[in-house]
Amino acid sequence: MQNNPQNNSCQSGRINSFTQVSQMQERPNRPRFGGEEVRVVEAMIDIIFPAVVFPSNKIFKALDEEKIRAMVWHHHELLLKTKVGKLFPANEEAFKMAVDKSADFFVEALGGGDVFTSVHGEPHLRMRHFKIPIDENDREIWLAMYKKTLKEIAFPKEHLEEFWNWIEPLSIRMINRRTNMENIKRHYWSDVKKEFSL
């Protein structure tokens, strides 16, 4: 049996590190496979994802689909005023489609039926966003604008903790470019609840 060095960039055809993929794409003239010599891509873990606790349907029952969609729109309108706004399509119709798709995801995740997966398939947030570089700072802005959104739409206080405990770790799964190898900053509910006057 031939003894080949292990290549940890892929296992069973699955990508383990998007950082490795972006580095490979930056060197299009370098043969990726089947060259004259053995080539090894070094093992790398760029993010350890925390567990994501999806909320119960209590939030959907309290808000309903229309208010959830309005919340997602409000959040995106705030994002447009930040540097993250440049990540969205400039075309108005394309932007609307992107926000509606995000709203579908939130409606389904909060208990409103399979309005996202039946049309778009499984979420796979990191892979879906890979063409759009999202780094740790972009995630910080995304979360800060969600705090602002929740305050401005008067999100029901009794459901804030459950919602935050979902979107905070979920937001880490959108990061697809690292600027450093430090641990991703966490914003636990115990640290942010005071901002909601609780």
BANUGU-429540 format. One record per residue: residue in three letters; z, y, x of N, C-alpha, C in turn. Coordinates in Angstrom, 3 decimals, always signed. Atoms other than C-alpha are relative to their C-alpha. Example, Ala and Ser with C-alpha at 12.3 -4.5 7.8 and 13.67 -1.06 7.14 Angstrom:
ALA,+0.000,-1.190,+0.890,+7.800,-4.500,+12.300,+0.000,+1.200,+0.900
SER,-0.060,-1.190,-0.820,+7.140,-1.060,+13.670,+0.730,+1.090,-0.770
//
This chain:
MET,+0.000,-1.183,+0.842,+0.000,+0.000,+0.000,+0.000,+1.238,+0.881
GLN,+0.123,-1.216,-0.807,-0.954,+3.412,+1.322,+1.212,+0.898,-0.239
ASN,-1.179,-0.859,+0.096,+1.961,+5.725,+2.055,-0.448,+1.454,+0.039
ASN,+0.424,-1.398,+0.076,+1.107,+9.246,+0.874,+1.217,+0.900,-0.133
PRO,-1.106,-0.935,+0.203,+3.400,+12.249,+1.184,+0.043,+0.423,-1.466
GLN,-0.131,-0.403,+1.394,+4.782,+13.240,-2.209,-0.391,+1.458,-0.155
ASN,+0.378,-1.369,+0.323,+3.248,+16.347,-3.715,+0.718,+0.366,-1.287
ASN,-0.825,-0.311,+1.159,+5.762,+17.912,-6.061,-0.554,+1.118,-0.868
SER,+0.543,-1.047,+0.862,+3.438,+20.519,-7.553,-0.427,-0.559,-1.338
CYS,+0.392,+0.626,+1.255,+2.348,+18.034,-10.206,+0.658,-1.365,-0.101
GLN,-0.489,+1.352,+0.264,+3.875,+14.961,-11.760,-0.617,-0.433,-1.310
SER,+0.671,+0.507,+1.193,+1.886,+12.909,-14.238,-0.890,+1.058,-0.635
GLY,+0.913,-1.015,+0.506,-0.552,+15.775,-14.556,+0.672,+1.241,-0.542
ARG,-0.712,-1.162,+0.527,+2.153,+18.275,-15.511,+0.357,+0.948,+1.135
ILE,-0.321,-1.011,-1.004,+2.689,+21.524,-13.611,+1.503,+0.219,-0.002
ASN,-1.436,-0.251,-0.099,+6.247,+21.960,-12.343,+0.305,+1.439,+0.371
SER,-0.267,-1.361,-0.436,+5.924,+25.429,-10.858,-1.236,+0.858,-0.164
PHE,+1.134,-0.896,+0.188,+3.645,+28.185,-12.070,-0.194,+0.907,+1.204
THR,+0.152,-0.755,-1.245,+4.346,+30.021,-8.836,-1.008,-0.703,+0.894
GLN,+0.945,+0.765,-0.816,+2.473,+27.226,-7.059,-1.422,+0.149,-0.522
VAL,+1.339,-0.138,+0.584,-0.449,+27.489,-9.476,-0.598,+1.346,+0.363
SER,+0.542,-1.322,-0.306,-0.798,+31.228,-8.935,-0.370,+0.115,+1.467
GLN,+0.334,-0.028,-1.420,-0.725,+30.742,-5.158,-1.286,-0.759,+0.267
MET,+1.228,+0.770,-0.194,-3.447,+28.098,-5.393,-1.205,+0.780,-0.511
GLN,+1.110,-0.759,+0.553,-5.586,+30.382,-7.555,-0.387,+1.174,+0.893
GLU,+0.288,-1.110,-0.900,-5.317,+33.133,-4.957,-0.828,-0.432,+1.203
ARG,+0.760,+0.504,-1.141,-7.067,+30.878,-2.397,-1.156,-0.877,-0.498
PRO,+1.045,+0.813,+0.616,-10.256,+29.811,-4.206,-0.892,-0.735,+0.996
ASN,+0.885,+0.635,-0.982,-12.147,+28.913,-0.985,+0.653,-1.184,+0.701
ARG,-0.701,+1.108,-0.634,-9.504,+26.476,+0.182,-0.097,-1.227,-0.903
PRO,+0.111,+1.185,+0.860,-10.166,+22.938,-1.057,+1.371,-0.439,-0.505
ARG,-1.274,+0.412,+0.583,-7.426,+21.834,-3.448,+0.219,-1.488,+0.195
PHE,-0.138,+1.445,-0.086,-8.126,+18.106,-3.294,-1.161,-0.565,+0.810
GLY,+1.102,+0.715,-0.638,-10.183,+15.642,-1.307,-0.550,+0.632,+1.253
GLY,+0.477,-0.615,-1.236,-10.406,+17.644,+1.902,+0.039,-0.981,+1.160
GLU,+0.020,+0.835,-1.199,-10.701,+16.308,+5.434,+1.394,-0.463,+0.400
GLU,-1.359,+0.315,-0.437,-6.937,+16.327,+5.934,+0.945,-0.096,-1.208
VAL,-1.032,+0.081,+1.026,-3.865,+15.490,+3.921,+0.582,+1.396,-0.197
ARG,-0.569,-1.318,+0.296,-2.507,+18.586,+2.191,+1.205,-0.173,-0.905
VAL,-1.230,+0.101,+0.770,+1.011,+18.992,+0.857,+0.375,+1.387,-0.510
VAL,-0.572,-1.221,+0.553,+2.255,+21.703,-1.491,+1.504,-0.215,-0.028
GLU,-1.439,+0.171,-0.128,+5.932,+22.214,-0.754,+0.687,-0.046,-1.356
ALA,-0.800,+0.083,+1.222,+8.476,+21.304,-3.434,+0.654,+1.349,-0.253
MET,-0.587,-1.289,+0.329,+9.783,+24.309,-5.292,+0.474,-0.007,-1.443
ILE,-0.485,-0.234,+1.358,+11.899,+25.059,-8.301,+0.217,+1.505,-0.098
ASP,-0.152,-1.451,+0.072,+11.547,+28.665,-9.386,+0.937,+0.446,-1.113
ILE,-0.939,-0.337,+1.061,+13.628,+28.613,-12.584,+0.654,-1.280,-0.501
ILE,-0.689,+1.064,+0.718,+16.267,+26.322,-13.980,+0.270,+0.559,-1.388
PHE,-0.103,-0.531,+1.351,+16.001,+26.815,-17.711,+1.302,-0.429,-0.665
PRO,-1.197,+0.379,+0.759,+19.229,+26.969,-19.721,-0.409,-0.611,-1.340
ALA,+0.260,+0.541,+1.335,+19.495,+25.139,-23.031,-0.265,+1.150,-0.967
VAL,+0.277,-0.975,+1.050,+18.070,+27.024,-26.007,+0.546,-0.584,-1.303
VAL,-0.600,+0.447,+1.255,+20.127,+26.732,-29.180,-0.696,+0.727,-1.143
PHE,+0.713,-0.618,+1.117,+17.842,+27.350,-32.147,+0.971,+0.224,-1.156
PRO,-0.949,-0.329,+1.071,+19.626,+29.037,-35.059,-0.213,-0.842,-1.258
SER,+0.107,+0.651,+1.306,+20.320,+27.577,-38.472,-0.884,+0.870,-0.894
ASN,+0.834,-0.785,+0.915,+18.369,+28.781,-41.510,+0.789,+1.079,-0.732
LYS,-0.806,-1.040,+0.646,+21.213,+31.124,-42.489,-0.623,+1.386,+0.190
ILE,+0.615,-1.304,-0.281,+19.379,+34.036,-40.856,-1.214,+0.200,-0.896
PHE,+1.173,-0.104,+0.886,+16.186,+33.284,-42.770,+0.444,+0.294,-1.432
LYS,-0.481,-0.216,+1.370,+18.150,+33.134,-46.017,+0.536,+1.415,-0.185
ALA,-0.564,-1.351,+0.090,+19.859,+36.455,-45.231,-1.076,+1.074,+0.065
LEU,+1.019,-1.034,-0.208,+16.715,+38.310,-44.173,-1.248,-0.197,-0.857
ASP,+1.258,+0.421,+0.621,+13.716,+36.509,-45.748,-1.176,+0.287,+0.938
GLU,+1.164,-0.077,-0.890,+10.235,+36.298,-44.228,-0.471,+1.423,+0.243
GLU,+0.507,-1.370,-0.136,+9.219,+39.890,-44.895,+0.826,+0.814,+0.993
LYS,-0.862,-0.772,-0.907,+12.228,+41.349,-43.062,-0.067,-0.532,+1.429
ILE,+0.155,+0.554,-1.352,+11.816,+38.963,-40.134,-1.277,+0.531,+0.628
ARG,+1.265,-0.544,-0.519,+8.185,+40.043,-39.755,+0.147,+1.485,+0.342
ALA,-0.234,-1.426,-0.271,+9.265,+43.696,-39.974,+0.811,+0.181,+1.281
MET,-0.811,-0.058,-1.225,+11.861,+43.045,-37.236,-0.875,-0.213,+1.234
VAL,+0.876,+0.294,-1.136,+9.234,+41.537,-34.925,-0.942,+1.180,+0.260
TRP,+0.863,-1.182,-0.164,+6.909,+44.497,-35.550,+0.777,+1.159,+0.622
HIS,-0.829,-1.083,-0.536,+9.727,+46.963,-34.867,+0.217,-0.204,+1.507
HIS,-0.230,+0.325,-1.406,+10.494,+45.206,-31.577,-1.244,+0.285,+0.838
HIS,+1.239,-0.213,-0.750,+6.851,+45.288,-30.471,-0.369,+1.487,+0.088
GLU,+0.263,-1.442,-0.057,+6.515,+48.963,-31.365,+0.868,+0.670,+1.056
LEU,-0.861,-0.512,-1.069,+9.477,+49.676,-29.096,-0.533,-0.414,+1.373
LEU,+0.528,+0.485,-1.279,+7.972,+47.534,-26.332,-1.217,+0.808,+0.449
LEU,+1.191,-0.788,-0.348,+4.748,+49.554,-26.472,+0.353,+1.288,+0.733
LYS,-0.426,-1.248,-0.633,+6.725,+52.598,-25.307,+0.590,-0.233,+1.382
THR,-0.540,+0.336,-1.315,+7.909,+50.776,-22.176,-1.128,-0.477,+0.913
LYS,+1.017,+0.517,-0.913,+6.107,+49.451,-19.111,-0.516,-1.366,-0.435
VAL,+0.442,+1.291,+0.529,+5.918,+46.091,-20.896,-1.175,+0.187,-0.958
GLY,+1.097,-0.273,+0.935,+3.525,+47.738,-23.352,-1.374,-0.259,+0.584
LYS,+1.300,+0.224,-0.641,+0.727,+47.401,-20.807,-0.405,-1.471,-0.016
LEU,+0.307,+1.425,+0.046,+0.953,+43.622,-21.163,-0.705,-0.398,-1.294
PHE,+0.613,+0.309,+1.292,-0.307,+43.784,-24.747,-1.452,+0.471,-0.046
PRO,+1.399,-0.428,+0.110,-3.969,+44.088,-25.778,-0.088,+1.465,-0.416
ALA,+0.198,-1.403,+0.357,-5.190,+47.689,-25.955,-0.706,+0.128,-1.343
ASN,+0.715,+0.010,+1.273,-7.424,+46.808,-28.889,+1.000,-0.173,-1.144
GLU,-0.974,-0.003,+1.096,-5.539,+47.523,-32.122,+0.007,-1.316,-0.784
GLU,+0.093,+1.244,+0.761,-6.806,+44.435,-33.940,+0.570,-1.181,+0.798
ALA,-0.531,+1.069,-0.859,-5.996,+42.155,-30.974,+1.524,+0.106,+0.100
PHE,-1.442,-0.200,-0.040,-2.516,+43.691,-30.761,+0.637,-0.503,-1.293
LYS,-0.520,+0.460,+1.295,-1.969,+43.057,-34.472,+0.033,-1.519,-0.060
MET,+0.037,+1.468,-0.003,-3.020,+39.428,-34.044,+1.124,-0.575,+0.858
ALA,-1.058,+0.475,-0.902,-0.586,+39.006,-31.121,+1.375,+0.134,-0.652
VAL,-1.302,-0.216,+0.638,+2.327,+40.491,-33.077,+0.171,-0.931,-1.197
ASP,-0.072,+0.914,+1.145,+1.513,+38.465,-36.191,+0.303,-1.432,+0.460
LYS,-0.251,+1.334,-0.544,+1.487,+35.317,-34.060,+1.465,-0.138,+0.416
SER,-1.407,-0.003,-0.388,+4.889,+36.215,-32.612,+0.888,-0.043,-1.243
ALA,-0.768,-0.002,+1.249,+6.165,+36.912,-36.136,-0.021,-1.385,-0.638
ASP,+0.074,+1.374,+0.516,+4.920,+33.479,-37.236,+1.025,-0.889,+0.698
PHE,-0.949,+0.804,-0.769,+6.978,+31.937,-34.448,+1.434,+0.273,-0.443
PHE,-1.366,-0.348,+0.400,+10.130,+33.841,-35.438,+0.304,-0.494,-1.403
VAL,-0.218,+0.474,+1.371,+9.706,+33.014,-39.120,+0.272,-1.500,+0.001
GLU,-0.192,+1.445,-0.039,+9.346,+29.308,-38.354,+1.315,-0.371,+0.683
ALA,-1.203,+0.341,-0.757,+12.142,+29.210,-35.778,+1.276,+0.297,-0.785
LEU,-1.177,-0.380,+0.773,+14.523,+30.869,-38.221,+0.099,-0.734,-1.333
GLY,-0.127,+0.849,+1.186,+13.788,+28.399,-41.006,-1.020,+0.224,-1.090
GLY,+0.980,-0.335,+1.034,+10.692,+29.658,-42.813,-1.184,-0.937,-0.119
GLY,+1.114,+0.952,+0.112,+8.527,+26.533,-42.594,-0.910,+0.055,+1.217
ASP,+0.822,+0.142,-1.221,+5.850,+25.502,-40.080,-1.207,+0.941,+0.024
VAL,+1.081,-0.987,+0.018,+3.819,+28.719,-40.227,-0.598,+0.228,+1.390
PHE,+0.533,-0.144,-1.365,+3.435,+28.755,-36.422,-0.641,-1.295,+0.469
THR,+0.503,+1.244,-0.595,+3.047,+25.133,-35.337,-1.195,-0.566,-0.747
SER,+1.130,+0.533,+0.766,+0.649,+24.238,-38.147,-1.310,+0.690,+0.376
VAL,+1.197,-0.764,-0.376,-1.772,+26.902,-36.876,-0.218,+0.015,+1.508
HIS,+0.115,-0.236,-1.442,-1.019,+27.342,-33.168,+0.479,-1.159,+0.874
GLY,-0.544,+1.097,-0.794,+0.626,+24.074,-32.077,+1.386,+0.326,+0.526
GLU,-1.337,-0.186,-0.555,+3.828,+23.763,-30.076,+0.084,+1.316,+0.783
PRO,-0.108,-1.323,-0.621,+5.191,+27.060,-28.674,-0.301,+0.040,+1.502
HIS,+0.202,-0.005,-1.455,+5.359,+26.285,-24.892,-0.123,+1.434,+0.525
LEU,+0.069,-1.442,-0.261,+6.218,+29.944,-24.278,-0.483,+0.354,+1.399
ARG,+0.364,-0.358,-1.368,+5.856,+29.965,-20.510,-1.494,-0.231,+0.251
MET,+1.418,+0.301,-0.198,+2.443,+28.314,-20.525,-0.884,+0.927,-0.827
ARG,+0.803,-0.897,+0.849,+1.168,+30.423,-23.434,-0.115,+1.394,+0.603
HIS,+0.010,-1.354,-0.559,+2.091,+33.608,-21.609,-0.512,+0.046,+1.440
PHE,+0.284,+0.033,-1.441,+0.852,+32.492,-18.186,-1.090,+0.972,+0.433
LYS,+1.074,-0.943,-0.374,-2.298,+34.643,-18.228,+0.518,+1.430,+0.083
ILE,-0.622,-1.327,-0.018,-0.021,+37.642,-18.743,+1.234,-0.097,+0.885
PRO,-1.158,+0.136,-0.888,+2.360,+38.024,-15.788,+1.253,+0.652,-0.574
ILE,-1.272,-0.483,+0.527,+5.931,+38.362,-17.031,+1.077,-0.348,+1.026
ASP,-1.017,+0.252,-1.016,+8.686,+38.794,-14.465,+1.403,+0.259,-0.558
GLU,-1.388,-0.132,+0.416,+12.469,+39.091,-14.572,+0.273,+1.372,-0.620
ASN,-0.220,-1.345,+0.523,+12.375,+42.857,-15.148,-0.627,+0.168,-1.381
ASP,+0.635,-0.055,+1.319,+9.940,+42.484,-18.050,+0.906,-0.656,-1.041
ARG,-0.917,+0.691,+0.902,+12.386,+40.042,-19.609,+1.210,+0.877,-0.317
GLU,-1.131,-0.915,+0.227,+15.225,+42.564,-19.159,-0.380,+1.060,-1.038
ILE,+0.464,-1.015,+0.951,+13.177,+45.175,-21.029,-0.146,-0.611,-1.388
TRP,+0.196,+0.689,+1.273,+12.262,+42.670,-23.762,+1.332,-0.158,-0.721
LEU,-1.323,+0.187,+0.605,+15.945,+41.896,-24.344,+0.637,+1.335,-0.394
ALA,-0.572,-1.312,+0.315,+17.022,+45.554,-24.205,-0.614,+0.559,-1.282
MET,+0.662,-0.480,+1.211,+14.435,+46.393,-26.871,+0.390,-0.831,-1.214
TYR,-0.507,+0.769,+1.142,+15.745,+43.530,-28.997,+1.373,+0.507,-0.420
LYS,-1.298,-0.589,+0.355,+19.249,+45.001,-28.797,-0.213,+1.247,-0.850
LYS,+0.308,-1.247,+0.725,+17.810,+48.328,-29.916,-0.534,-0.316,-1.396
THR,+0.566,+0.398,+1.293,+15.825,+46.641,-32.688,+1.092,-0.450,-0.955
LEU,-1.051,+0.549,+0.871,+18.832,+44.767,-34.047,+0.912,+1.095,-0.540
LYS,-0.809,-1.127,+0.459,+20.799,+48.011,-34.222,-0.769,+0.839,-1.013
GLU,+0.771,-0.922,+0.844,+18.004,+50.046,-35.783,-0.388,-0.591,-1.351
ILE,+0.352,+0.603,+1.297,+17.130,+47.543,-38.510,+1.239,-0.444,-0.771
ALA,-1.256,+0.407,+0.631,+20.803,+46.959,-39.367,+0.014,-1.497,-0.276
PHE,-0.043,+1.463,+0.081,+20.586,+43.230,-38.667,+1.394,-0.416,-0.473
PRO,-1.315,+0.391,+0.521,+23.397,+41.455,-40.573,+0.975,-0.389,+1.113
LYS,-0.953,+0.192,-1.100,+26.433,+41.550,-38.286,+0.536,-1.422,+0.082
GLU,-0.561,+1.351,-0.003,+27.644,+38.133,-39.361,-0.935,-1.028,+0.633
HIS,+0.967,+0.932,-0.597,+24.477,+36.570,-37.909,-0.457,+0.419,+1.405
LEU,+0.425,-0.499,-1.316,+24.139,+38.593,-34.695,+0.255,-1.004,+1.121
GLU,-0.340,+0.923,-1.085,+25.900,+36.075,-32.468,-0.952,-1.191,+0.032
GLU,+0.878,+1.160,+0.063,+23.805,+33.154,-33.650,-1.424,+0.371,+0.455
PHE,+1.344,-0.447,-0.385,+20.564,+35.138,-33.242,-0.067,+0.267,+1.501
TRP,+0.002,-0.341,-1.424,+21.503,+36.445,-29.788,+0.092,-1.247,+0.882
ASN,-0.156,+1.232,-0.774,+22.560,+33.013,-28.554,-1.286,-0.826,+0.026
TRP,+1.329,+0.626,-0.026,+19.006,+31.904,-29.358,-0.964,+0.797,+0.876
ILE,+1.059,-0.751,-0.703,+16.846,+34.761,-28.072,+0.310,+0.263,+1.471
GLU,-0.325,-0.285,-1.404,+18.769,+35.358,-24.832,-0.494,-1.110,+0.934
PRO,+0.559,+1.032,-0.882,+18.050,+31.932,-23.250,-1.492,-0.230,-0.246
LEU,+1.428,+0.151,+0.301,+14.688,+31.768,-25.042,-0.832,+0.958,+0.846
SER,+0.750,-1.016,-0.750,+13.594,+34.954,-23.248,-0.259,-0.432,+1.438
ILE,+0.199,+0.477,-1.371,+13.995,+33.195,-19.888,-1.257,-0.857,+0.082
ARG,+1.162,+0.891,+0.010,+11.246,+30.767,-20.913,-1.327,+0.744,-0.032
MET,+1.229,-0.783,-0.065,+8.729,+33.609,-21.020,-0.318,+0.449,+1.425
ILE,+0.224,-0.444,-1.382,+9.172,+34.446,-17.329,-0.942,-0.978,+0.689
ASN,+0.948,+0.877,-0.699,+6.176,+33.100,-15.432,-0.370,+0.506,+1.391
ARG,+0.161,-0.498,-1.365,+6.242,+35.197,-12.248,+1.382,+0.374,+0.512
ARG,-1.281,-0.344,-0.597,+9.244,+35.445,-9.957,-0.208,+1.073,+1.052
THR,+0.043,-1.016,-1.044,+9.918,+38.473,-7.802,+1.037,-0.294,+1.068
ASN,-1.021,+0.409,-0.958,+12.893,+36.838,-6.074,+0.485,-1.386,-0.399
MET,-0.511,+1.328,+0.311,+14.729,+33.535,-5.980,+1.465,+0.036,-0.426
GLU,-1.355,-0.116,+0.531,+18.033,+34.874,-7.328,+0.050,-0.653,-1.376
ASN,-0.162,+0.528,+1.351,+19.445,+33.309,-10.466,-0.390,+1.070,-1.018
ILE,+0.358,-0.930,+1.065,+18.106,+34.869,-13.643,+1.288,+0.560,-0.604
LYS,-1.181,-0.641,+0.567,+20.613,+37.390,-14.989,+0.178,-0.434,-1.454
ARG,-0.306,+0.393,+1.373,+22.300,+36.148,-18.144,+0.697,+1.142,-0.730
HIS,-0.615,-1.013,+0.857,+23.384,+38.368,-21.032,+0.682,-0.727,-1.150
TYR,-0.719,+0.800,+0.979,+25.950,+36.286,-22.864,+0.518,+0.871,-1.138
TRP,-0.478,-0.726,+1.175,+27.068,+37.266,-26.343,+1.346,+0.668,+0.274
SER,-1.316,-0.563,-0.300,+30.611,+37.840,-25.056,-0.106,+1.328,+0.753
ASP,+0.210,-1.234,-0.764,+29.184,+40.586,-22.808,-0.699,+1.087,-0.799
VAL,+0.808,-1.000,+0.708,+26.866,+42.297,-25.288,+0.548,+0.361,-1.380
LYS,-0.441,-0.252,+1.388,+28.766,+42.130,-28.585,+0.632,+1.378,-0.176
LYS,-0.615,-1.328,+0.103,+30.636,+45.346,-27.789,-1.038,+1.095,-0.270
GLU,+1.065,-0.981,+0.246,+27.278,+47.156,-27.902,-0.366,+0.093,-1.473
PHE,+0.262,-0.011,+1.439,+27.071,+46.274,-31.593,+1.243,+0.425,-0.786
SER,-1.249,-0.477,+0.609,+30.536,+47.764,-32.280,+0.727,-1.120,-0.747
LEU,-0.703,+1.146,+0.616,+32.032,+44.342,-33.008,+1.322,-0.252,+0.730
//
